[in-house]
Amino acid sequence: MSRLPVISITCYPSQGGSGVVASELGLQLARRGYEVHFVTSDMPLRLRHYDQNIFFHKVEAVSYPVFQHTPYSLALATKMAEVVERHGVDILHVHYAIPHAASAFLAQQMVGPDRVKVITTLHGTDITLVGQEPGYFAMTKFLIERSDSVTSVSKFLKDETERIFGVTRDIDVIPNFIDPRRFRPLSNRARSGFASEDEKIIIHASNFRPVKNIPAVIAAFARIAGEVPARLLLVGDGPETILAESLALEAGVSDRVRFLGHVDELEELLSLADLCLLPSLHESFGLVALEAMACGTPSIVTGCGGAGEFVEHGLNSFLCDPGSVESIVEPALRLLTDDAFHRQIADDGRRDAVARFGTGCVLKRYVELYDRVLAG
């Protein structure tokens, strides 16, 4: 193919890692001259700034009295097929299997299997939680097997996919990535709006689902704040936001916990912080921890899942047992009370994040994948 392929990307337009990675991938492709079409229910958070090669197509799912639930996946498939036909899309790259891969498969059948290719990127809970539901298991397995190519964000997730669904097809491991120009330490950190000079800032960013282990975040912070003057910034929103408020009140730290909701410039807050907590019950990757490391902020992230593929415990950040608050508190206090040790972990974390997971090396693998899929 002499011209650059036209790429369509579909993701959840939320704070979650799958939407963030899909948005950043689209931005980086657009900057390199690719025409990128986002087909989603809303504008993804990371796409709020104009880019001349990025186009947004809003999916409008029609409500009708006979429908108990709005058939979004069918509306999405219809919009995908329309974008393929009108804009010459070569690849439908969908992030998160359910329902995006199903919609892409249907759109491919609508326009003709030889007209467009489908690439499915697995991000985590689409395999470890949603895909295992009896009502979705067979469909998820079918979509993995019928996509033209499948990628996963970690070797852990690839292994889990093969184990759970018994698939034998090739799955390419292409990890999440960070833009070092965006996620970097800031020298002029304006902390005054969040904490006094003698207070440490701890941050947690997520979609506040049960898997994010919010009770452990609050419990660990309460223990830390009992030893070190500190503030906790909670970024994002979700079903356990109210629980977090209640737990902070019960622990007597509600006056030191600030709920910020969704933010567009997460990198500024990550750079502002002294420590990032992500003690999820499991993480297929743990992107926000990698982003924090790139900003020079050490992370304490769950050891259950794929975070061990970028965290070298005790060297560039720390892994924890999500069931043990002590495994969070112990390294946190060491980092927050020993400036030299904090600097060492921060510097090594930044170096490793940029060298191994910077935009250039990971984006190259996606481009090679696109070329390989289109070459048949």
C-alpha positions in Angstrom: 0.0 0.0 0.0 1.7 3.2 -1.2 -0.4 5.6 1.0 -0.7 5.5 4.7 -3.7 3.4 5.8 -6.7 5.1 7.2 -7.4 3.9 10.8 -10.7 3.9 12.7 -10.4 3.6 16.5 -13.2 2.7 18.9 -12.9 2.8 22.7 -14.7 3.8 25.8 -14.4 7.6 26.1 -13.6 7.5 29.8 -10.8 7.8 32.4 -10.1 4.1 32.1 -6.8 2.8 30.7 -8.3 1.3 27.5 -9.7 4.7 26.5 -6.5 6.5 27.4 -4.3 4.2 25.4 -6.6 4.2 22.4 -6.7 8.1 22.4 -3.0 8.4 22.8 -2.4 5.9 20.0 -4.7 7.9 17.7 -3.0 11.2 18.6 0.5 9.8 17.9 -0.6 8.2 14.6 -2.2 11.6 13.5 1.0 13.4 14.3 2.8 11.0 11.9 0.4 11.7 9.1 -2.2 9.0 9.5 -5.8 9.8 9.1 -7.6 8.6 12.2 -11.3 8.3 12.8 -12.7 7.9 16.3 -16.1 6.2 16.4 -17.4 6.4 19.9 -20.4 7.4 22.0 -18.6 10.6 23.1 -15.4 12.5 22.6 -12.6 10.6 24.5 -11.1 12.7 27.4 -7.6 12.8 25.8 -8.9 14.2 22.5 -10.2 17.5 23.7 -7.6 19.4 21.7 -7.8 19.8 18.0 -5.6 17.8 15.6 -5.9 18.2 11.9 -5.7 14.4 11.1 -8.2 13.3 13.7 -12.0 13.0 13.0 -14.7 12.2 15.5 -17.9 10.3 14.7 -20.5 10.2 17.4 -22.6 7.1 17.8 -26.2 7.9 18.4 -28.2 4.9 19.7 -31.9 5.3 19.2 -34.2 4.6 22.0 -37.5 3.0 21.2 -40.4 1.8 23.5 -40.1 -1.9 22.4 -36.4 -1.9 23.4 -35.7 -2.7 27.1 -32.2 -1.5 26.6 -30.8 0.8 23.9 -29.0 -1.4 21.3 -25.8 0.6 21.3 -23.7 -2.2 19.8 -25.9 -2.3 16.7 -25.8 1.5 16.3 -22.0 1.3 16.7 -21.7 -1.3 13.9 -23.8 0.8 11.6 -21.7 3.9 12.2 -18.5 1.9 11.7 -19.7 0.6 8.4 -20.7 4.1 7.4 -17.3 5.5 8.2 -15.5 2.7 6.3 -17.6 3.4 3.2 -17.4 7.2 3.4 -13.8 7.7 4.4 -12.0 4.7 3.0 -11.0 3.2 6.3 -8.6 0.3 6.0 -8.5 -0.9 9.6 -11.1 -1.0 12.4 -9.0 -1.0 15.6 -11.2 -1.7 18.6 -10.1 -1.5 22.2 -11.9 -3.7 24.7 -13.6 -6.8 23.3 -17.2 -6.3 24.5 -19.0 -4.9 22.6 -16.5 -3.2 20.4 -15.1 -6.3 18.7 -18.6 -7.6 18.1 -19.7 -4.3 16.4 -16.5 -4.3 14.3 -17.1 -7.9 13.2 -20.7 -7.0 12.2 -19.5 -3.9 10.3 -16.9 -5.9 8.5 -19.6 -8.3 7.3 -21.7 -5.4 6.2 -19.1 -3.8 4.0 -17.4 -7.0 2.9 -14.6 -9.0 4.8 -12.1 -8.0 2.1 -12.9 -4.3 2.4 -11.6 -3.7 6.0 -9.6 -5.5 8.6 -10.4 -5.8 12.3 -7.8 -5.5 15.0 -8.9 -6.2 18.6 -6.8 -4.9 21.5 -7.5 -6.7 24.9 -7.0 -4.5 27.9 -7.9 -6.5 31.0 -11.3 -6.7 32.5 -12.8 -7.5 29.0 -11.0 -10.9 29.6 -10.6 -11.3 33.3 -14.2 -10.1 34.3 -16.7 -9.3 31.5 -15.6 -11.9 29.1 -16.0 -14.7 31.6 -19.6 -13.9 32.3 -21.7 -16.8 31.0 -23.7 -14.5 28.7 -20.5 -13.2 27.0 -18.0 -16.1 27.2 -18.8 -17.8 23.9 -19.1 -14.4 22.1 -15.8 -13.2 23.4 -14.0 -16.4 22.4 -15.6 -16.2 18.9 -14.5 -12.5 18.5 -10.9 -13.3 19.6 -10.7 -16.1 17.0 -12.3 -14.2 14.2 -10.5 -10.9 14.5 -7.8 -10.4 11.8 -5.3 -9.7 14.5 -5.4 -9.6 18.3 -3.1 -7.7 20.7 -2.9 -7.6 24.5 -1.3 -5.0 26.7 0.8 -7.4 28.7 2.1 -10.9 28.6 0.1 -11.6 31.7 -3.1 -10.8 29.8 -2.0 -12.8 26.8 -1.5 -15.9 29.1 -4.8 -15.3 30.8 -6.6 -15.1 27.5 -5.1 -18.4 26.3 -5.9 -20.1 29.6 -9.4 -18.8 30.1 -10.7 -19.2 26.5 -8.4 -21.9 25.2 -7.5 -20.0 22.1 -4.4 -21.0 20.1 -4.2 -18.1 17.7 -1.3 -15.7 17.8 -1.7 -12.8 20.2 0.8 -9.9 19.9 1.9 -8.3 23.2 2.1 -4.6 22.6 2.4 -2.8 26.0 0.8 0.4 27.0 3.0 3.5 26.5 3.6 7.0 27.6 4.5 10.2 25.8 7.7 11.4 27.6 7.1 15.0 26.3 3.8 15.1 28.2 4.5 12.9 31.2 7.6 14.3 32.7 8.7 16.0 35.9 7.7 19.6 36.3 10.3 21.9 37.9 7.8 24.6 39.0 5.2 22.5 40.8 2.4 24.7 42.2 1.6 22.7 45.3 -0.1 25.4 47.3 -3.5 24.7 46.0 -3.4 21.1 47.4 -1.0 21.0 50.3 1.3 23.0 52.5 5.1 22.9 52.1 5.5 20.3 54.9 2.8 18.0 53.6 3.3 15.1 51.2 0.9 14.6 48.3 -0.4 11.1 47.5 -2.5 10.4 44.4 -4.8 7.7 43.2 -6.5 7.9 39.7 -9.0 5.3 38.5 -12.5 4.6 37.4 -13.5 3.7 41.0 -14.7 0.3 40.2 -14.5 -2.5 42.9 -11.4 -4.0 41.2 -9.5 -0.7 42.0 -9.6 -1.7 45.7 -10.6 1.7 47.0 -10.9 0.6 50.7 -7.2 -0.3 50.6 -6.3 3.1 49.2 -8.2 4.9 52.1 -7.0 2.5 54.8 -3.3 2.9 53.6 -3.6 6.6 53.5 -5.0 6.8 57.0 -2.1 4.8 58.3 0.4 6.9 56.3 -1.2 10.2 57.4 -0.8 9.1 61.0 2.9 9.1 60.6 3.6 11.8 57.9 1.7 15.0 57.2 0.0 14.2 53.9 -2.9 14.9 51.6 -4.7 12.4 49.3 -5.9 13.4 45.8 -8.5 11.1 44.3 -8.8 11.6 40.5 -11.7 10.1 38.5 -15.2 8.9 39.3 -17.2 5.7 39.4 -19.4 3.4 41.4 -17.3 3.5 44.6 -16.8 7.2 44.8 -19.4 7.5 47.6 -17.8 4.6 49.4 -14.5 6.4 49.3 -16.1 9.4 50.9 -17.7 7.3 53.6 -14.5 5.4 54.4 -12.4 8.6 54.6 -15.0 10.0 57.1 -14.9 6.8 59.2 -11.0 6.8 59.2 -11.0 10.4 60.3 -9.1 11.7 57.3 -11.9 13.3 55.2 -10.4 16.7 55.8 -7.2 15.5 54.1 -8.8 13.8 51.1 -9.8 15.7 48.0 -12.0 14.4 45.2 -11.1 15.9 41.9 -13.3 14.0 39.5 -12.3 13.7 35.9 -9.4 15.9 34.8 -8.0 16.6 31.4 -4.4 17.2 32.4 -3.6 14.2 34.6 0.1 14.6 34.0 0.2 17.9 36.0 -1.2 16.2 39.0 1.0 13.1 38.7 4.0 15.4 38.6 2.8 17.3 41.6 2.5 14.2 43.7 5.1 12.5 45.9 3.6 9.0 45.6 1.0 7.2 43.4 -1.1 4.4 44.9 -2.7 1.7 42.7 -3.3 -1.3 44.9 -6.0 -2.9 42.6 -7.2 -6.4 43.1 -5.5 -7.0 39.8 -4.2 -4.9 36.9 -3.5 -6.3 33.4 -1.0 -3.5 33.1 -1.6 -0.5 35.4 -1.1 2.5 33.0 -1.5 5.3 35.6 1.4 3.9 37.6 3.7 4.0 34.5 2.5 7.5 33.8 3.3 8.5 37.4 6.8 7.0 37.1 7.4 8.9 33.8 6.5 12.1 35.8 9.1 11.3 38.4 6.6 10.0 41.0 7.2 6.6 42.5 4.3 4.2 42.5 3.1 1.4 44.7 1.1 -0.8 42.4 -0.6 -4.2 42.8 1.6 -7.3 42.2 -1.4 -9.2 40.9 -1.3 -9.0 37.1 1.0 -7.4 34.6 2.5 -4.4 36.5 5.6 -6.5 37.3 6.4 -6.2 33.6 7.5 -2.6 34.2 7.9 -2.3 37.9 11.2 -3.7 39.4 10.2 -4.0 43.0 12.3 -1.8 45.2 14.4 -0.4 42.3 12.1 1.8 40.2 8.9 1.6 42.2 7.1 -1.0 44.4 4.7 -3.9 44.0 2.2 -4.6 46.8 -0.2 -7.3 47.9 -3.7 -5.8 47.4 -4.9 -7.8 50.4 -2.3 -6.4 52.8 -2.4 -2.7 53.7 0.9 -3.1 55.4 2.6 -4.0 52.1 1.4 -0.5 50.9 2.2 1.4 54.0 5.8 0.1 54.6 7.3 1.2 51.3 5.2 4.4 51.3 6.6 5.5 54.6 10.1 4.7 53.5 9.7 6.8 50.3 8.1 9.7 52.1 10.6 10.0 55.0 13.9 9.4 53.1 14.4 12.1 50.5 17.5 10.5 49.0 15.8 7.2 48.6 12.8 8.9 47.0 15.0 10.7 44.5 16.7 7.4 43.6 13.5 5.5 43.0 12.0 8.5 41.1 15.0 8.9 38.8 15.2 5.2 38.0 11.5 5.0 37.5 11.5 7.9 35.0 14.5 6.4 33.2 12.9 2.9 32.8 9.5 4.2 31.8 10.9 6.4 29.0 13.4 3.9 27.8 11.1 0.9 27.6 7.6 2.3 27.2 8.1 5.6 25.4 6.0 6.5 22.5 8.5 5.8 19.7 9.3 2.1 20.5 5.7 1.1 21.2 4.1 3.0 18.3 6.5 1.4 15.9 5.1 -2.0 16.8 1.5 -0.9 16.1 2.6 0.5 12.7 4.3 -2.7 11.9 1.2 -4.6 12.9 -1.0 -2.5 10.6 1.3 -3.1 7.7 1.4 -6.8 8.4 -2.3 -7.2 8.6 -3.0 -5.2 5.5 -0.3 -7.3 3.6 -2.4 -10.4 4.4 
